[in-house]
């Protein structure tokens, strides 16, 4: 079976030098902070932009927040862990804050339980108060079901008995779906109000990014997970339709990473929960670099993307973005990636640009 694993909270650890680093390894890393910031910001300047990245203690959320910070943005980051825990996984708002500030950005950490709507509302009120009503970019990434999924991996829906059926659903989809809806509503209201008061005749469009997953298209982890991701994609498309109908200057998109080296994903692999080949995987920050480039697109182009669900690897190709070590991203739709996934050695002889059309790839996923 073809498993393309994506989530906002699963993964490897990225050092402050932007290089893959196993927590228990002795890999040598060389500082490249100034070089990386210069390369990224030659393309993207988000100075003055106010961003919110939810679930930014580790993994993709941290990668996105750091990438936005490298481009000069002010980044509000949320999570439940302020200081680094001793849980074998690591990650904290303080670590993310230190990395963002180190690269010249401005991080504002806020401890938020995104299953609590009152705390979420207070978060947006705080941003509005501190930034004079301004919010340019929202990245909905937070997810709180990692431990639950790992405990119940490979169990069918009817055999999950450590919690009630309703609790199982809420654990997976309260924060990962309902909260995303709440954040989209509150962010849209802020963006509309600020644009209405703006002195600029043609203000930049607001950007809302929902981090999604291939679990929306094929079976992944469990029923509640796939259902939630499919609903998130539907929500993104329907919100875009209503925004366009009302001629609101906001673009909302879904962005799907591939196999990402997040702290939780590698922890899963280390414990034998998942058998994964990380040779063609993505760094968490790659998603952030793609989002940063999206945010800097011409207004007309950015608005034309509203409602689209896009793969990180496809966007990286469009923007000419590579990993920090110069490695080109292997597109998950490439014949090379697919054959390599199934262990065919001939894959190394096939160029990366030979790809399965997206419509055919979607059909393939449906039958996995």
Secondary structure, DSSP 8 states (H G I E B T S, - for coil): -------SS-B--B-TTSSB--TT--------HHHHHHHHHHH---TT-EEEESS-SSHHHHHHHHHHHHTT-EEEEEES-SS--SSSS---HHHHHHHHHHTT-EEEEEE--TT-HHHHHHHHHHHHHHTTT---EEEE-----HHHHHHTTT--GGG--SS-HHHHHHHHHIIIIIHHHHHHHHHHHHHHHHHHH-S-TT---EEEEEEE-GGGTS--S-HHHHHHHHHHHHHHHHHHHHHHHTT-SEEEEEEE--SB-BHHHHHHHHTTS----GGG-B-HHHHHHHHHHHHTS-HHHHHHTTT-EEEHHHHHHHHT---TTS-----TTBHHHHHHHTT-GGGGGS-TT-B--HHHHHHHHHT-
